Structure formats: C-alpha cells, structure tokens
Amino acid sequence: MRIVFMGTPDFAATILEDLLEHHEVGGVFTRPDAVRGRGKAMQASPVALMAGTYDIPVYKPSSFKDAKTRAQLKALAPDVVCVAAYGMILPQDVLDIPPYGCLNVHGSLLPRWRGAAPIERAILGGDKETGVCVMRMEEGMDTGDYCVCRTTVVGEKTASELSDELANLGSYALLTALVHCEQDALDWTRQDEALVTYADKIAKHELNISPADSAREVRLKVQASSGAHPSRCVVATRPLTVIRARNIAEDEQAQELVAGLGAGDVCFVQKRLFLGARDGAVEVLHVKPDGKPEMDAKSFCAGIQGIKEGSLRWEALQTDPEPAQAPSRVPSHGKGA
C-alpha cells in the first residue's frame, strides 16, 4: 500500500521507522520547525528527522486550510494516511482523500483518554492498565471506531518509559491493521460514549508538587512528568526537579523511618530522602537541582548542611500565575492525533 504518514514527536518517529520496514511511505507531514528541548534554536521534529534519514519528502504546513497543502497530499495519491501524535486538525475533505481512510495510532484504550495527553492522564488517573488503539479518524476528537488494540500495565513506569513502550506497541498494532486493511477485513468497534474521558493538555506548572498534595498525588505527578512538563519544588531552599519518587505505603521499614513526618518536613535517614505530604510521605530517588546534572537523592543530600537534623523544609516552587481559561470538554473539531 502507498502510505502518507503524519506525526511529530518521538512517539510518532518510532512508529514511522517500523512502518518503513514494511511499506512504501510516499511522504511525511509534520508540524513546522519549533523551539524544542532546552535550547533556543529552531529544530525540526523527530518525525522530520527520521524521514530525512530515508530521503522521504517532508511537508510542514501550519494547517490544512489552504488549497496548496491539500493539493500536495492529493498529489502523493495515498491509499491510506497513517497518523500518530500529529497535533493538527484534519478537516473532512482531507480525511476523504485516501480511499482506505486515515488510521490514527492513539496512546490510550479508547474511549478512555481521548485528547492531547493520554499517557500522562492515564498515570495521573492511577490507571493500572493502558494501551494503544488504531482508530478510524473522523472530525470529532478521537471519536472514531477502532480496530486493533494492544495493552500494557502502567506500574511504576514514567511517562517517557510508557511512551516508548506504547510507541512500539502502536507500531505493531498499525502494521496489523494495515494487513487487514489490504485484505478489506478490518473489524471495527464503536466507542461506548458512556465511558468517555478526556485527556486535556498538561498545563504549565501542573505537575509541580507541593506539601499540600497527598502522597499519592506527589508520586503520580512525578511519575507523569517529563522534560516538557517537570515536577518542580524547593527542597532545603534549593529549587529542583524531582525525576523519580517512590510510594512507601506498603514499605513497613520506611513507614517507621518517617513516623511523625508532617507536611513540608524533610527527612534524610539511612541514606534515604523523604518528603512529608498532606497525608503521608514519599521517598525521593532521583533529582535534578537547578544548574546541576541529575543525581540520586543521597548525592543531593550530601551537599546540604544540617540535612540529618530534621529541621529542613520543602515547599512549592513559586511561579507566575497562569491566565484562567475555560476548559473545552467536547470540541466540535479534533486534532485527530
């Protein structure tokens, strides 16, 4: 089958690379170059870079509203368009171009977590299981029927680890769907609207942690965090990012070590770092202090005078308030990715 691929981040680049081993990809559409990562320079998306290594034509439109962009897609004559985390609206006249439609690899078990941040929301929601679905795209946000799903256990996986795993599962699911597509044997399942939840985009500072959070909230925010959305706070007057934290609810030894620890208290005992939350404590395993490389909790505490005395505190990082925005729960048009 002749395929056009649409996607932007690493999640999509992984799927594109696997797709190229089995199918002809006539062109790739991705988001325009943007400031990505910690640098201030404009960078091409991971999908654009991947396509470049295979000498595939790359298109970077800002939208599909103009006739030129639609004409470029039509000229590629795709049998099917494969989409993964593209982040752009596909109007109906674009969805109608390929004879076999547009197949979207979505990082959740639909209809749970439709929308922009399904992986992070699955973690924040405390889901025990998540997965990927190959969905037939339509104008609504992730509302289409799905045909192939793959599942995995969330466990203690970080958002980055879970994203990598789901990308691999998604590529296998897409390849399976394409085999069935070629045989005109896709078996579609309609989404149950009664089970729909929405994965709103992660807001700036949303994953910062505070002593006012519950221990569970602190742990899940850290687990759902990434370079784009870090979990930040101040420990012993030092601003830092918490990279990894651990639940100690079932750790009897840890519970004894932190007995009496209050919200905002810091405890460093037996080379282990604990932060007191609203209703318990969380063990911090890895941090990145501002201006320094990532390190384990023991190394971080080694440079703090008086850390063993139990008199130090941790607190929320002070940030500029974000302008209030009314959430859009059921958009009339979706990003389709």
N, C-alpha and C positions, 0 to 999 in steps of 0.2 A: 504494500500500500504506500502511496505517496502521502507523506505527513508534513504538516507545518506544526512547529512547536512554539508554545507561548509560555514564558515563565521568567522569573527574575532572580531569586536568591539561591543559596547553596542547595536548599531542598530541591529546587527545580533543576539545578545543574546536574545533580546526581541522577535524576530520572532521565534527563536528556542523554547523558553519557551511556546509560544502559540501553536506551531506546536506539541509539545509533549503531549498536552491535547487531541489531536485528531488522531494522527498517531504514528506508531512504527518507531522509529529512530534507525537504527542498528549501526550507527557510526557517528562520527563527525570529520571533517577535519578542522584544523585552523592553523593560522600562528604560527611559533615557538615562544617560550617564548622570551620576549624582555623587554628592559627598557621602562616602561610605566608610565605616570603620572610624578609627581615631584621627586619621589625617584630615586635612582640609582640602586636599586636592580632589578634583572630579575623577571618578572611577567608573569604568564600565561594570555592568552587573556580572555576577558569576556565570549566568547563562550566556551572556555575550562573549565572555572569555572562553567558555567551553566551546561554543560554536566556532569561535575563531581558530581553535586548535584543529578543527576538522574542515576548515575553509568553507563553512556554510554561510550563505548570505544572511546578514543580521539587519533587522529593521527596528528602529527605536522611536516609534510615534508617541506623541504625547496623548493622543486619543484616537478613536476610530470614527470621529465625527466627519472628518474631511474625506472627500471622494478619492483623493490620491492614495490614502492608506488602504482604503477598501479595494481599490484597483490593484494595488501591489499584492494584496492577499489573493485576489481572484486570479491574477496572472500566474501565481505559483500552482494553481489548479490542484489543491489538496483533496485527497479522498476523505481525509479526516483531519481535524485540528485537535492536537493534544495540549492540554493546559495544566500547569501546576504552579500555584502561587504567583500568578502573573501580576495581580494587583491593578487591573484596569478593566473598566466596563466594556463588555462586548454587546453591542446592540443587536437586535433581532436580525437585521439584514446581514450582519457578519456571521451570526450563528447559522444562518441559512446557506452560506456559501458551500461548505463541504457536503457532499452527498451523504456521508455517514455521520454528519453532525460534529459537534465539539465535545470531547471527553475530558473531564476535569478530574485530576487526582487531588482529592480533598483530604486534609490531615485530621479527620475525625471519623467516628462511627455515626454517620448521618441517621436520623435528623438531629442528633446531639452536636452542638457546637458548630452551627452554621456561622460563617463570617470570617473576620480577618485574623483572629489569633486562636485557632482551635487547640493548638498544642499547649500553649500557656494556660488557657482556660480549663483544659482538662486537668492539668496539675493543680491549679488554684481551686478547682471544684472538688478535689480529693478523689477523682475517678480512679478506681482500681484498674480499669482496662480502657484502652483507647485503640485507635487503628486508623486505617485509610479506606476510602471508598472511591471507586471510579464512577463518576456521576455524569449523566447526560445533561449538558448545560441548557438552561433556558434563561429568560430575562430576570427572573427572581433570584435573589441572593441564595445560592446553594439549595435551591428548591427542587431541582430535577430528580428524576428516578435514578437509582444506582444499580450497578450490575455485578461488580466484584468488590469484595471487602477482605481486608486482612487485619488481624487483631494482635495486640501485644499487651503485656502487663506494664503498668506505669511504674510501680515500685518506687525506688529512690532515684530513678533516672532524672537527670537535669533536663531542662528544655532543649539544650543543644544535643545531648545524647539521645533524647527521644526523637528529636527532629531527624537526626541521622538515621536512626532505625526505621522511622516511618517513611523516609525517602526511599530506602531500599525496599521496604515492603510495597511502597507505592509503585515503584518501577516494575516489580514482578506482577502486581495487580493489573497495571496498564498493559503489559505485554500479553497477559492472559486475555484481557478484554479485546485487544486488537486481533488475536487469533479468532475469537468468537465473532468479532465484527466481520472479518474476512469471510467467515462461513455463514454470515447472516443468521447467527444463532445466539445473539445476546439475550439474556433473560433479565428483564428489568423489574425492579421492586420499587413501588411507590413509597415515598416517605410518609410516615404517620405524623400528621400535623399536631396531634395531641402531645407528642414527645419532643417537640422542637425546643431547643435552647440556642441562645445567640452568643457567639464569641466576639464581643466587642474588642476593638483595637486596644492594646495596652497603652494606657495614658502615661505621659511623662511623670516620673516620680512615683507611679502607682505601686511599684514593688519595693520602694523604700520601707524599712522596718522600724518599729517603734516599740518602746516598753508598754505602750497602751494596747498593742496587739496581743492576741492569745499566743501561746507557744505554738499551736498548730498553724496559725496564720503566719508567724515568723518563718517557720520551717517551709511552708508551701511557697511563700513569696521568694525565698532564697532558691528553692528548687526550680521555680518557674523563671528565674532571672537569666539574663544573658548579657553580652556586651552591649547590645542595643538598649536593654532595659535592666540595669543592675539593681541589686538590693543594697542600698546605701544606709549608713548610720554613722554615729560617732561613738567610739569606744575609748574611754580614758582620755578624752579630749582630742582623739585622733580620728579625723574623717577617713572612712574606708568603705570598701565594697566587700560584702560577705559573699564568698564564692560557693561555699558548701557548708551546710549545717545538718545536724542530726537530731532526730526525735529520741528522747530519752524516757518516754513514758513507760516502756517495758524494761528499762535498764535499772535494776534494783540498786546496783552499786552507785550509779550516777545519781539516783534519787537521794541516796544517803548523803552524797557529797554536797548536794545543793539544798538540803533541808533548810528551810527558813529564808531562802533567797527570795527577795522581793522584786517587784517590777522596777527595772532600771539598775539593779545591782549587777556587778561584775564579779565573777568568782573564777580564780585560776588555781586549781588544786590538782595534784598528781599529774602535772603537765597537761591538763585539760582545761579548756576555756568554756565557761558557761555564761549565758546572758539571761537575766531574770525577765520574764514577760508577765503579762497581766495575770495569768493563772498557772504559771509553772516556769520551766526553764528549757532552754535549747542549748545544745553543745555546738560550738562553732569549730569547724575543722580546717577551713582554708579561708584566707582573707587577702585582699589587696589594698594595703594602705595607700593613700594618695601620694603619687610621686615615687612609689616603690614597686618592685615586682611582686607577683603573687607569692604567698608563703603560707606555711602551716601555722596553726594557732600558737604552737609552742614557740616558734621563731618570732612571731609578732610580740608575744608577751615578754620575751627575753629582753626587749628593749624598753620596757615600761617600768619605771621605778615605782615601787610600792604596790605592784600588781598582786602580790601574795598576801597583802594585809587586809584585803577585802573591803577597802574603803572607797574604791573607784566606782564610777558610774558609766552607764551608756545611755544614749539619748537619740531621738530622731534627728536627722540632718535637716537644718533649716533651709527651706527652698522658697523660691519666689512662687506666690500663688498662681495657679493656672486660671485663665478665664473660664467662667462657668459655661457649659454647653449642654443643651438639651439632647439626651441620647436618642438616636434613631433606631427603634427596635425592629421595624419591619419596612425596610426601604422598598420603593417601587422598582428600583433597578439595582442589581448587584454587581459586584466586581467579577463574579463568575470565576473566581480563583481563590 
